[in-house]
C-alpha cells in the first residue's frame, strides 16, 4: 500500500492537488474538510462537534478528527493506498495515524508540503469564500486565526516527518500544472 500526506496551510492547494494525485497514483483521497462537511451535512454527532469549532475559525479537536478518519479508512479498505489531505494536523494526530496504519502493517511513505506565502493564501481563501459558502473562508480574522493555529499546532509536523526522512517541501506558487509536476517528481521517487 502507498500512503502519502499532502500538507500545507489552508488555501495552499492541497485539495486541488490531491484530486489530481489520487487519479494519477490510484489512491483513495481522504480530505478532513470533506469528512467534516459529510458529517456536518448528515448531522452526525462528530459533525455537530466539528461545526462548533469550525464556526469559530478553530481547528477541530484531535479526538473528533481521528475518529472521523478511522471510520473513513475502515469503510474503504480495499484500495491501493491513501492520500491524506488535511490530516494529520497535530503531533498527536500523526502519532495516531502511524499507530493506526501500523496495526494494518502499513505506514506513511512521505509527506509533501505545499509552501505558499500567507498574504497570497488570504487572497485565495477570501476568493474561495465568495463561492464556497464556507463561513471560515469569508472573514480575514478567522483565516488568520487558522494560520495561527497552523503555526502553533501543525507546523511541528515538518520536524516529525523530517525526523523520519519523509518530509518534502514543494513550492506551491505557480500554475496548477507546474505545482503538480513538482509534486510528481517527488512522489515518483518515494
Residue frames as a rotation matrix with the C-alpha (Angstrom) as fourth column:
UNK 1
0.579 0.815 0.000 0.00
0.815 -0.579 0.000 0.00
0.000 0.000 -1.000 0.00
UNK 2
-0.539 -0.713 0.448 1.23
0.724 -0.664 -0.187 3.50
0.431 0.224 0.874 -0.86
UNK 3
0.534 0.728 -0.431 0.24
0.844 -0.427 0.325 6.26
0.053 -0.537 -0.842 1.58
UNK 4
-0.584 -0.709 0.395 1.10
0.661 -0.698 -0.276 9.95
0.471 0.100 0.876 1.36
UNK 5
0.202 0.549 -0.811 0.19
0.810 -0.559 -0.176 13.06
-0.550 -0.621 -0.558 3.28
UNK 6
-0.172 -0.201 0.964 -0.33
0.701 -0.713 -0.023 16.32
0.692 0.672 0.264 1.42
UNK 7
0.078 -0.036 -0.996 0.40
0.951 -0.297 0.085 19.23
-0.299 -0.954 0.011 3.71
UNK 8
-0.705 -0.368 0.606 0.16
0.520 -0.850 0.090 23.00
0.482 0.378 0.790 3.77
UNK 9
-0.867 0.388 -0.313 -1.67
-0.009 -0.641 -0.768 25.95
-0.498 -0.663 0.559 5.25
UNK 10
0.098 0.970 0.223 -5.36
0.575 0.128 -0.808 26.46
-0.813 0.207 -0.545 4.47
UNK 11
0.813 0.328 -0.480 -5.69
-0.173 -0.652 -0.738 27.61
-0.556 0.683 -0.474 0.87
UNK 12
-0.121 -0.981 -0.154 -2.34
-0.554 -0.062 0.830 26.22
-0.824 0.186 -0.535 -0.26
UNK 13
0.007 0.198 -0.980 -3.97
-0.986 0.166 0.026 23.98
0.168 0.966 0.196 -2.89
UNK 14
-0.731 -0.324 0.600 -3.96
-0.508 0.846 -0.163 20.65
-0.455 -0.424 -0.783 -1.05
UNK 15
0.064 0.867 0.495 -7.43
-0.068 0.499 -0.864 19.66
-0.996 0.022 0.091 -2.25
UNK 16
0.688 0.140 -0.712 -6.80
-0.669 -0.256 -0.698 20.67
-0.280 0.957 -0.082 -5.85
UNK 17
-0.234 -0.883 -0.407 -3.53
-0.944 0.307 -0.122 18.74
0.233 0.356 -0.905 -5.98
UNK 18
-0.615 0.048 0.787 -4.93
-0.414 0.830 -0.374 15.75
-0.671 -0.556 -0.491 -4.08
UNK 19
0.504 0.863 0.037 -7.69
-0.363 0.251 -0.897 15.38
-0.784 0.438 0.440 -6.69
UNK 20
0.539 -0.381 -0.752 -5.09
-0.799 0.053 -0.599 15.05
0.268 0.923 -0.276 -9.43
UNK 21
-0.481 -0.865 0.145 -2.70
-0.860 0.432 -0.273 12.85
0.173 -0.256 -0.951 -7.43
UNK 22
-0.155 0.485 0.861 -5.41
-0.513 0.705 -0.490 10.39
-0.844 -0.518 0.140 -6.39
UNK 23
0.859 0.497 -0.123 -6.13
-0.337 0.367 -0.867 9.64
-0.386 0.786 0.483 -10.05
UNK 24
0.376 -0.792 -0.481 -2.51
-0.805 -0.023 -0.592 9.54
0.458 0.610 -0.647 -11.17
UNK 25
-0.662 -0.741 0.113 -1.43
-0.672 0.519 -0.528 7.18
0.333 -0.426 -0.842 -8.39
UNK 26
-0.069 0.760 -0.646 -4.77
-0.093 0.640 0.763 5.35
0.993 0.113 0.027 -7.91
UNK 27
-0.916 -0.254 -0.309 -5.10
0.298 0.082 -0.951 6.39
0.267 -0.964 0.000 -4.26
UNK 28
0.178 0.968 -0.177 -8.19
0.854 -0.063 0.516 6.91
0.489 -0.243 -0.838 -2.12
UNK 29
-0.561 -0.354 0.748 -8.40
0.116 -0.929 -0.352 10.60
0.820 -0.110 0.562 -1.20
UNK 30
0.209 0.583 -0.785 -9.31
0.945 0.088 0.316 11.33
0.254 -0.808 -0.533 2.39
UNK 31
-0.498 -0.243 0.833 -9.88
0.144 -0.970 -0.197 15.03
0.855 0.022 0.517 2.95
UNK 32
-0.713 0.257 -0.652 -10.66
0.686 0.061 -0.725 16.03
-0.146 -0.964 -0.220 6.50
UNK 33
-0.823 0.442 -0.356 -12.54
-0.442 -0.893 -0.088 19.02
-0.357 0.085 0.930 5.09
UNK 34
-0.434 0.668 -0.604 -14.75
-0.562 0.323 0.761 16.66
0.704 0.670 0.236 3.06
UNK 35
-0.547 0.205 -0.812 -15.15
0.568 0.803 -0.180 14.38
0.615 -0.560 -0.555 6.07
UNK 36
-0.869 0.230 -0.437 -16.22
0.240 -0.576 -0.781 17.34
-0.432 -0.784 0.446 8.18
UNK 37
-0.658 0.639 -0.398 -18.71
-0.751 -0.595 0.287 18.52
-0.054 0.488 0.871 5.55
UNK 38
-0.439 0.478 -0.761 -20.12
-0.167 0.788 0.592 14.99
0.883 0.387 -0.266 5.11
UNK 39
-0.593 0.171 -0.787 -20.55
0.750 0.474 -0.462 14.53
0.294 -0.864 -0.409 8.85
UNK 40
-0.872 0.282 -0.400 -21.94
-0.041 -0.856 -0.516 18.06
-0.488 -0.433 0.758 9.28
UNK 41
-0.592 0.680 -0.433 -24.47
-0.754 -0.276 0.596 17.69
0.286 0.679 0.676 6.45
UNK 42
-0.246 0.477 -0.844 -25.56
0.102 0.879 0.467 14.32
0.964 0.029 -0.265 7.85
UNK 43
0.235 0.316 0.919 -25.77
-0.744 -0.551 0.379 15.92
0.626 -0.773 0.105 11.32
UNK 44
0.336 -0.239 -0.911 -23.76
0.448 0.891 -0.069 13.13
0.828 -0.385 0.407 12.91
UNK 45
0.898 -0.059 -0.436 -22.54
0.410 -0.252 0.877 13.58
-0.161 -0.966 -0.202 16.46
UNK 46
-0.069 -0.997 -0.030 -18.99
0.826 -0.074 0.558 14.05
-0.559 0.014 0.829 15.16
UNK 47
-0.280 0.028 0.960 -20.25
0.809 -0.531 0.251 16.52
0.517 0.847 0.126 12.55
UNK 48
0.745 0.614 0.261 -22.01
0.345 -0.690 0.637 18.69
0.571 -0.384 -0.726 15.11
UNK 49
0.631 -0.611 -0.477 -18.88
0.524 -0.117 0.843 18.73
-0.571 -0.783 0.247 17.26
UNK 50
-0.341 -0.798 0.497 -16.75
0.912 -0.154 0.379 19.74
-0.226 0.583 0.781 14.26
UNK 51
0.135 0.496 0.858 -19.17
0.693 -0.666 0.276 22.54
0.708 0.557 -0.434 13.28
UNK 52
0.888 0.201 -0.414 -18.88
0.456 -0.505 0.733 24.13
-0.062 -0.840 -0.540 16.71
UNK 53
0.158 -0.932 -0.325 -15.13
0.494 -0.211 0.844 24.62
-0.855 -0.294 0.427 16.25
UNK 54
-0.426 -0.334 0.840 -15.13
0.904 -0.113 0.414 25.47
-0.044 0.936 0.350 12.53
UNK 55
0.518 0.720 0.461 -17.64
0.711 -0.663 0.237 28.28
0.476 0.205 -0.855 13.04
UNK 56
0.874 -0.263 -0.407 -15.18
0.153 -0.646 0.748 29.92
-0.460 -0.716 -0.525 15.42
UNK 57
0.722 -0.649 -0.241 -12.29
-0.540 -0.311 -0.782 29.50
0.432 0.695 -0.575 12.96
UNK 58
0.094 -0.672 0.734 -10.61
-0.882 0.286 0.374 26.94
-0.461 -0.683 -0.566 15.21
UNK 59
-0.570 -0.319 -0.757 -9.21
-0.614 0.778 0.134 23.56
0.546 0.541 -0.639 14.32
UNK 60
0.596 0.788 -0.156 -11.37
-0.546 0.540 0.641 20.58
0.589 -0.297 0.751 15.21
UNK 61
0.262 -0.513 0.817 -10.04
-0.883 0.213 0.417 18.64
-0.388 -0.831 -0.398 18.25
UNK 62
-0.628 -0.677 -0.385 -7.92
-0.772 0.603 0.199 15.58
0.097 0.422 -0.901 17.54
UNK 63
-0.722 0.343 0.600 -10.36
-0.073 0.826 -0.560 13.12
-0.688 -0.448 -0.571 19.09
UNK 64
0.371 0.915 -0.159 -13.12
-0.218 -0.080 -0.973 14.12
-0.903 0.395 0.170 16.66
UNK 65
0.334 -0.313 -0.889 -10.88
-0.935 -0.229 -0.271 14.26
-0.119 0.922 -0.369 13.60
UNK 66
-0.734 -0.675 0.070 -9.14
-0.669 0.737 0.091 10.94
-0.113 0.020 -0.993 14.33
UNK 67
-0.410 0.654 0.635 -12.44
0.034 0.707 -0.706 9.11
-0.912 -0.268 -0.312 14.80
UNK 68
0.595 0.618 -0.515 -13.80
-0.460 -0.264 -0.848 10.50
-0.660 0.741 0.127 11.51
UNK 69
0.011 -0.702 -0.712 -10.62
-0.998 0.036 -0.051 9.45
0.061 0.711 -0.700 9.69
UNK 70
-0.823 -0.312 0.474 -10.56
-0.405 0.909 -0.104 5.95
-0.398 -0.277 -0.875 11.17
UNK 71
0.054 0.932 0.359 -14.22
-0.023 0.360 -0.933 5.46
-0.998 0.042 0.041 10.19
UNK 72
0.624 0.166 -0.764 -13.44
-0.697 -0.324 -0.640 6.53
-0.354 0.931 -0.086 6.62
UNK 73
-0.429 -0.838 -0.336 -10.39
-0.901 0.424 0.092 4.24
0.065 0.342 -0.937 6.29
UNK 74
-0.746 0.159 0.646 -12.33
-0.166 0.896 -0.412 1.28
-0.645 -0.414 -0.642 7.70
UNK 75
0.358 0.934 0.010 -15.15
-0.109 0.052 -0.993 1.97
-0.927 0.355 0.120 5.22
UNK 76
0.863 -0.150 -0.482 -12.67
-0.500 -0.128 -0.856 1.94
0.067 0.980 -0.186 2.30
UNK 77
0.446 -0.692 0.568 -10.26
-0.358 0.444 0.822 -0.91
-0.820 -0.570 -0.049 3.00
UNK 78
0.315 -0.284 0.906 -9.78
0.656 0.755 0.009 -2.40
-0.686 0.591 0.424 -0.47
UNK 79
0.989 -0.075 -0.125 -7.71
-0.137 -0.772 -0.621 0.37
-0.050 0.631 -0.774 -2.05
UNK 80
0.520 -0.854 0.016 -4.10
0.555 0.324 -0.767 0.72
0.650 0.407 0.642 -3.26
UNK 81
-0.558 -0.664 -0.498 -3.36
0.822 -0.362 -0.439 3.39
0.111 -0.654 0.748 -0.68
UNK 82
0.558 0.763 -0.326 -4.45
0.818 -0.572 0.063 6.74
-0.139 -0.302 -0.943 0.65
UNK 83
-0.508 -0.573 0.643 -3.68
0.496 -0.805 -0.326 10.38
0.704 0.153 0.693 0.13
UNK 84
0.104 0.472 -0.876 -4.35
0.985 -0.173 0.024 12.16
-0.140 -0.865 -0.483 3.39
UNK 85
-0.387 -0.090 0.918 -5.36
0.479 -0.870 0.117 15.77
0.788 0.484 0.380 2.81
UNK 86
0.067 0.377 0.924 -5.58
-0.537 -0.767 0.352 17.98
0.841 -0.520 0.151 5.89
UNK 87
0.869 0.114 0.482 -4.60
-0.473 0.478 0.740 15.17
-0.146 -0.871 0.469 8.22
UNK 88
0.188 0.176 -0.966 -2.58
0.981 0.010 0.192 14.88
0.043 -0.984 -0.171 10.33
UNK 89
0.482 0.018 0.876 -2.57
0.174 -0.982 -0.075 18.43
0.859 0.189 -0.477 11.69
UNK 90
0.597 -0.307 0.741 -1.01
-0.790 -0.385 0.477 17.85
0.138 -0.871 -0.472 15.09
UNK 91
-0.514 -0.857 -0.049 1.74
-0.804 0.500 -0.322 15.72
0.300 -0.126 -0.946 16.55
UNK 92
-0.515 0.362 0.777 -0.82
-0.439 0.667 -0.602 13.53
-0.736 -0.651 -0.184 18.34
UNK 93
0.640 0.739 -0.209 -2.76
-0.539 0.239 -0.807 13.04
-0.547 0.630 0.552 15.09
UNK 94
0.229 -0.649 -0.725 0.43
-0.861 0.213 -0.463 12.00
0.455 0.730 -0.510 13.29
UNK 95
-0.770 -0.504 0.390 1.25
-0.636 0.650 -0.416 9.52
-0.043 -0.569 -0.821 16.06
UNK 96
-0.068 0.840 0.538 -2.35
-0.420 0.465 -0.779 8.22
-0.905 -0.279 0.322 15.99
UNK 97
0.695 0.282 -0.661 -2.18
-0.711 0.132 -0.691 7.79
-0.107 0.950 0.292 12.20
UNK 98
-0.273 -0.876 -0.397 1.14
-0.839 0.419 -0.347 5.97
0.471 0.239 -0.850 12.42
UNK 99
-0.741 0.026 0.671 -0.25
-0.484 0.672 -0.560 3.65
-0.466 -0.740 -0.485 15.11
UNK 100
0.311 0.946 0.091 -3.49
-0.502 0.245 -0.829 3.05
-0.807 0.212 0.551 13.18
UNK 101
0.585 -0.146 -0.798 -1.61
-0.774 0.191 -0.603 2.23
0.241 0.971 -0.002 9.96
UNK 102
-0.523 -0.850 0.059 0.95
-0.816 0.480 -0.324 0.10
0.247 -0.218 -0.944 11.81
UNK 103
-0.247 0.543 0.802 -1.90
-0.514 0.628 -0.584 -2.08
-0.821 -0.557 0.125 13.11
UNK 104
0.822 0.569 -0.023 -2.60
-0.271 0.355 -0.895 -2.83
-0.502 0.741 0.446 9.43
UNK 105
0.261 -0.825 0.501 1.09
0.675 0.527 0.516 -3.41
-0.690 0.204 0.695 8.64
UNK 106
0.438 -0.014 0.899 1.25
0.787 -0.476 -0.392 -0.09
0.433 0.879 -0.198 6.76
UNK 107
-0.070 -0.450 -0.890 2.80
0.726 -0.635 0.264 3.35
-0.684 -0.628 0.371 7.12
UNK 108
0.851 0.258 -0.458 3.23
-0.043 -0.834 -0.551 6.75
-0.524 0.488 -0.698 5.53
UNK 109
0.443 -0.696 0.565 5.60
0.896 0.361 -0.258 6.76
-0.024 0.621 0.783 2.55
UNK 110
-0.691 -0.709 0.142 6.04
0.710 -0.702 -0.049 10.52
0.135 0.067 0.989 2.56
UNK 111
0.349 0.709 -0.612 4.65
0.672 -0.645 -0.364 13.95
-0.653 -0.284 -0.702 3.30
UNK 112
-0.475 -0.407 0.780 4.64
0.826 -0.511 0.237 16.53
0.302 0.757 0.579 0.52
UNK 113
0.017 0.406 -0.914 4.13
0.737 -0.622 -0.262 20.09
-0.675 -0.669 -0.310 1.73
UNK 114
0.212 0.146 0.966 2.89
0.830 -0.549 -0.099 22.96
0.516 0.823 -0.238 -0.42
UNK 115
-0.277 -0.438 -0.855 4.70
0.815 -0.578 0.032 26.12
-0.508 -0.688 0.517 0.64
UNK 116
0.014 0.425 0.905 2.85
0.742 -0.612 0.275 29.39
0.670 0.668 -0.324 -0.10
UNK 117
-0.908 -0.359 0.215 3.11
0.162 -0.776 -0.609 32.91
0.386 -0.518 0.763 1.38
UNK 118
-0.594 0.681 -0.428 0.46
0.672 0.128 -0.729 33.88
-0.442 -0.721 -0.534 3.91
UNK 119
-0.463 0.429 -0.776 -0.73
-0.367 -0.889 -0.272 37.02
-0.807 0.159 0.569 2.09
UNK 120
-0.722 0.195 -0.664 -1.37
-0.626 0.224 0.747 35.02
0.294 0.955 -0.040 -1.09
UNK 121
-0.828 0.414 -0.379 -3.26
0.478 0.874 -0.090 32.43
0.294 -0.256 -0.921 0.96
UNK 122
-0.538 0.654 -0.531 -5.55
0.250 -0.478 -0.842 35.10
-0.805 -0.586 0.094 2.48
UNK 123
-0.481 0.323 -0.815 -6.39
-0.786 -0.571 0.237 36.33
-0.388 0.755 0.528 -1.01
UNK 124
-0.809 0.139 -0.571 -7.07
-0.261 0.785 0.562 32.77
0.527 0.604 -0.598 -2.22
UNK 125
-0.784 0.496 -0.374 -9.29
0.620 0.586 -0.522 31.93
-0.039 -0.641 -0.767 0.75
UNK 126
-0.473 0.634 -0.612 -11.35
-0.111 -0.732 -0.673 35.12
-0.874 -0.250 0.417 0.59
UNK 127
-0.533 0.251 -0.808 -11.94
-0.846 -0.139 0.514 34.48
0.017 0.958 0.286 -3.12
UNK 128
-0.833 0.222 -0.507 -12.92
0.126 0.968 0.216 30.87
0.539 0.115 -0.834 -2.39
UNK 129
-0.765 0.526 -0.371 -15.26
0.442 0.009 -0.897 32.12
-0.468 -0.851 -0.240 0.35
UNK 130
-0.616 0.535 -0.578 -17.21
-0.665 -0.746 0.019 34.16
-0.422 0.396 0.816 -2.23
UNK 131
-0.168 0.537 -0.827 -18.45
-0.831 0.374 0.411 30.95
0.530 0.756 0.383 -3.86
UNK 132
-0.722 -0.233 -0.652 -17.96
-0.005 0.943 -0.331 28.15
0.692 -0.236 -0.682 -1.33
UNK 133
0.405 0.885 0.230 -20.36
-0.236 -0.142 0.961 29.37
0.883 -0.444 0.151 1.33
UNK 134
0.150 -0.429 -0.891 -17.79
0.818 0.559 -0.132 28.37
0.555 -0.709 0.435 3.94
UNK 135
0.949 0.291 0.123 -18.00
0.167 -0.791 0.588 30.77
0.269 -0.538 -0.799 6.85
UNK 136
0.577 -0.789 -0.212 -14.35
0.379 0.029 0.925 30.15
-0.724 -0.614 0.316 7.75
UNK 137
-0.315 -0.675 0.668 -13.27
0.926 -0.062 0.373 31.47
-0.210 0.736 0.644 4.31
UNK 138
0.280 0.571 0.772 -15.25
0.742 -0.639 0.203 34.72
0.609 0.515 -0.603 4.45
UNK 139
0.991 0.052 0.124 -13.59
-0.048 -0.728 0.684 36.53
0.126 -0.683 -0.719 7.33
UNK 140
0.332 -0.943 0.003 -9.93
-0.206 -0.076 -0.976 37.56
0.921 0.323 -0.219 7.29
UNK 141
-0.041 -0.332 0.942 -9.68
-0.982 -0.159 -0.099 37.40
0.183 -0.930 -0.320 11.11
UNK 142
0.720 0.346 0.601 -10.91
-0.468 0.882 0.052 33.79
-0.513 -0.318 0.797 11.09
UNK 143
0.881 -0.447 -0.157 -8.48
0.079 0.465 -0.882 32.98
0.467 0.764 0.445 8.29
UNK 144
0.050 -0.916 0.397 -5.56
-0.532 -0.361 -0.766 34.50
0.845 -0.173 -0.506 10.16
UNK 145
0.227 0.106 0.968 -6.66
-0.938 0.291 0.189 32.62
-0.261 -0.951 0.166 13.31
UNK 146
0.982 0.122 0.141 -6.47
-0.074 0.950 -0.304 29.39
-0.171 0.288 0.942 11.29
UNK 147
0.494 -0.869 -0.008 -2.93
-0.049 -0.018 -0.999 30.33
0.868 0.494 -0.051 10.22
UNK 148
-0.062 -0.476 0.877 -2.03
-0.920 -0.315 -0.236 30.96
0.388 -0.821 -0.419 13.87
UNK 149
0.636 0.360 0.683 -3.48
-0.610 0.777 0.158 27.56
-0.474 -0.517 0.713 14.82
UNK 150
0.941 -0.308 -0.143 -1.48
0.088 0.628 -0.773 26.03
0.328 0.715 0.618 11.98
UNK 151
0.190 -0.942 0.277 1.77
-0.376 -0.331 -0.866 27.63
0.907 0.060 -0.417 13.11
UNK 152
-0.128 -0.237 0.963 1.34
-0.985 -0.080 -0.151 26.70
0.113 -0.968 -0.224 16.78
UNK 153
0.285 0.365 0.886 -0.03
-0.593 0.793 -0.136 23.17
-0.753 -0.487 0.443 16.34
UNK 154
0.921 0.270 0.280 0.56
0.035 0.658 -0.752 21.92
-0.387 0.703 0.597 12.80
UNK 155
0.677 -0.696 -0.239 3.89
-0.613 -0.353 -0.707 23.28
0.408 0.625 -0.665 11.58
UNK 156
0.061 -0.659 0.750 5.63
-0.877 0.324 0.356 20.98
-0.477 -0.679 -0.558 14.11
UNK 157
0.743 0.282 0.607 4.77
-0.034 0.922 -0.387 18.07
-0.668 0.267 0.694 11.80
UNK 158
0.756 -0.579 -0.305 7.53
-0.481 -0.176 -0.859 19.20
0.443 0.796 -0.412 9.47
UNK 159
-0.200 -0.864 0.463 10.02
-0.971 0.110 -0.213 18.12
0.133 -0.492 -0.860 12.15
UNK 160
0.225 0.388 0.894 8.04
-0.570 0.796 -0.202 14.94
-0.790 -0.464 0.401 12.88
UNK 161
0.946 0.194 0.260 8.28
0.088 0.617 -0.782 13.76
-0.312 0.763 0.567 9.26
UNK 162
0.543 -0.831 -0.119 11.80
-0.656 -0.332 -0.678 15.16
0.524 0.446 -0.726 8.70
UNK 163
-0.069 -0.560 0.826 12.99
-0.929 0.337 0.151 13.01
-0.363 -0.757 -0.544 11.60
UNK 164
0.306 0.257 0.917 11.67
-0.002 0.963 -0.269 10.01
-0.952 0.081 0.295 9.62
UNK 165
-0.768 -0.616 -0.175 13.17
-0.092 -0.164 0.982 11.29
-0.634 0.770 0.070 6.33
UNK 166
-0.401 0.725 0.560 9.63
0.886 0.461 0.037 11.57
-0.231 0.511 -0.828 4.95
UNK 167
0.409 0.544 -0.733 9.18
0.374 -0.832 -0.409 15.35
-0.832 -0.107 -0.544 4.59
UNK 168
-0.501 -0.509 0.700 9.39
0.847 -0.123 0.517 17.03
-0.177 0.852 0.492 1.18
UNK 169
-0.026 0.442 -0.897 8.68
0.186 -0.879 -0.439 20.76
-0.982 -0.178 -0.059 0.74
UNK 170
-0.318 0.044 0.947 7.33
0.945 0.101 0.312 21.94
-0.082 0.994 -0.074 -2.60
UNK 171
-0.940 0.026 -0.340 6.95
-0.054 -0.996 0.075 25.49
-0.337 0.089 0.937 -3.93
UNK 172
-0.336 0.913 0.230 3.15
0.810 0.405 -0.425 25.92
-0.481 0.043 -0.876 -4.03
UNK 173
0.176 0.347 -0.921 3.16
-0.175 -0.910 -0.376 29.12
-0.969 0.227 -0.100 -6.10
UNK 174
-0.849 -0.385 -0.362 2.54
-0.401 0.021 0.916 28.91
-0.345 0.923 -0.172 -9.82
UNK 175
-0.140 0.818 -0.558 0.08
-0.902 0.128 0.413 27.28
0.409 0.561 0.719 -12.18
UNK 176
0.574 0.454 0.682 -1.70
-0.705 0.698 0.129 24.12
-0.417 -0.554 0.720 -11.07
UNK 177
0.957 -0.188 -0.223 0.15
-0.010 0.743 -0.669 22.10
0.291 0.642 0.709 -13.73
UNK 178
0.104 -0.979 0.173 3.57
-0.371 -0.199 -0.907 23.35
0.923 0.030 -0.384 -12.67
UNK 179
-0.117 -0.085 0.989 2.87
-0.993 0.010 -0.117 22.61
0.000 -0.996 -0.086 -9.00
UNK 180
0.834 0.471 0.286 1.54
-0.459 0.881 -0.110 19.15
-0.304 -0.039 0.952 -9.90
UNK 181
0.681 -0.653 -0.332 4.73
-0.048 0.412 -0.910 18.43
0.731 0.635 0.249 -11.84
UNK 182
-0.213 -0.772 0.598 6.83
-0.732 -0.279 -0.621 19.43
0.647 -0.571 -0.506 -8.82
UNK 183
0.207 0.386 0.899 4.80
-0.910 0.414 0.032 17.10
-0.360 -0.824 0.437 -6.59
UNK 184
0.969 0.233 -0.079 5.02
-0.244 0.871 -0.426 14.17
-0.030 0.432 0.901 -9.01
UNK 185
0.300 -0.935 -0.188 8.79
-0.371 0.067 -0.926 14.49
0.879 0.348 -0.327 -9.28
UNK 186
-0.436 -0.415 0.799 8.98
-0.885 0.035 -0.464 13.88
0.165 -0.909 -0.383 -5.54
UNK 187
0.361 0.694 0.623 6.26
-0.776 0.594 -0.213 11.23
-0.518 -0.406 0.753 -5.26
UNK 188
0.824 -0.061 -0.563 7.76
-0.405 0.631 -0.662 9.20
0.396 0.774 0.495 -8.13
UNK 189
-0.170 -0.979 -0.115 10.91
-0.461 0.182 -0.868 8.78
0.871 -0.094 -0.482 -6.00
UNK 190
-0.088 0.183 0.979 9.13
-0.994 0.047 -0.098 7.54
-0.064 -0.982 0.178 -2.86
